[in-house]
């Protein structure tokens, strides 16, 4: 019975992670004759159920949960600011509900860190992304009316793959994480048995194929960047005498490549089908900065900006831009607009602390999961330059950030304690050996 309950719990986690990618339900609900974004009444209800189940699972291990939850004060402070923004939000009908859901999303991330190690989390993610990959191929090939882009954005992307996601760019963003997860699990020190390693390589290859079929240029660039970063992070585990020259060499190569790109930027932009305003993003950011300057300290309230014409702030932005922009195309800019400088500073402190801890964790481990935190943090930073995937409710991006922050704090502390005990044992054995010699 105990084994069955553990299996059921893992199935619950995998399904929660699956739906937190926005897979399947919004895609099935989407209709061509709908004006604006299709409303999804089912996902919020589904996640309320998820958080209720999570609450009962936490009760069973409440002491462990409390122990893990106190490991990062900055993240809870950020959630506190989001909840407090109910007091000054310009969207009083939306912010309270979304703030509570954000708290639930955060609690689920902490539960994940409490219940599963980073290695186990990688394995659960592999099951999640494996399900997404299989269904995406099935939808695109057998159900093309769902699996391919058609009427979206006026049909300009018709025929490109979107799988079980509502847009090709969302598919590319999700599968970028999938590729990294399967790549890390394919390493010899991933803890996976050798006879199953072909499965992880298959997952990595299929992830790469899906990224290409999505035709998301951002996803392709991020995939190539992250894949190139993996060996650099692995080098950081070496002695500093090896790290310094190799890091300098990498910086020189990247600097030269960046110079080459900047010198030929107009040609490259034209070849990629983009303009030098990053497809209008700089226009969005300029207008957002004007708006932010009016309420710089605490912003306009969590999830209060990009809503509908009934929202005065959204109406101002859409009138200024002359189109219904769905989000700010920059996670840090959206965070600044919603929670102000205070929210951005608190998140930045949490993120930098996580990066520092990720480097320390990388240095004391030799396993695949030792690379995972830095890889994900790199993904989060790169993607949020031109997209918005930071503080979000019911979102796998926020769940993974929370679980990584708390998992690293706990596992790094355990690793240091283990190293200390091992050193004490070695010292004790050395003393005994010397006494025998004497």
Protein Blocks (a to p, Z undefined) as FASTA:
>chain_A
ZZmmmmmmmmmmmmmmmmmnopojlmmmpcfklghjaddfklmmmmmmmmmmmmmmmmmm
mmmmmmmmmmpmklmmmmmmmmmmmmmpcblmlmmmmmmmmmmmmmmmmmmmmmpcfklm
mmmmmmmmmmmmmmmmmmmmmmmmlmpcfkgghllmgoiaekjafbfklmmmmmmmmmmm
mmmmmpmklopafklmmmmmmmmmmmmmmmmmnopaklmmmmmmmmmmmmmmmmmmmcfk
lmmmmmmmmmmmmmmmmmmmmmmmmmmmmmnopafklgollmmmmmmmmmmmmmmmnono
ehklbmcfklmklmmmmmmnopacfbeoiaklmmmmmnommlmmmmmmmmmmmmmmmmmm
mmmpcbfklmmmmmmmmmmmmmmmmmccfbdehifklmmmmmmmmmmmmmmmmmmmmmmm
mmmmmmmmmmmmmmmmZZ
